[in-house]
């Protein structure tokens, strides 16, 4: 079973901690548009993780079947 990924993000919703907490609570379980997070022509860093297969052969690596 796949585990859910948890990510921490910075919230800029005010100057005081109380304002930021109130802003964060207001965002819970609401849809967030992509333009609220990213701006046009903004560079972002991404990280990808792949599953290692070691020295498996073609059949196991790609899941193909052998012909009879």
Number of C-alpha atoms within 10 A of each C-alpha: 3 4 5 6 5 6 5 5 6 7 10 12 14 12 8 8 11 11 13 16 15 12 15 14 11 10 11 9 7 8 7 10 8 8 8 7 7 11 9 6 6 6 8 6 4 5 4 4 5 5 5 8 9 7 8 10 10 10 10 11 12 9 9 9 9 6 4 3
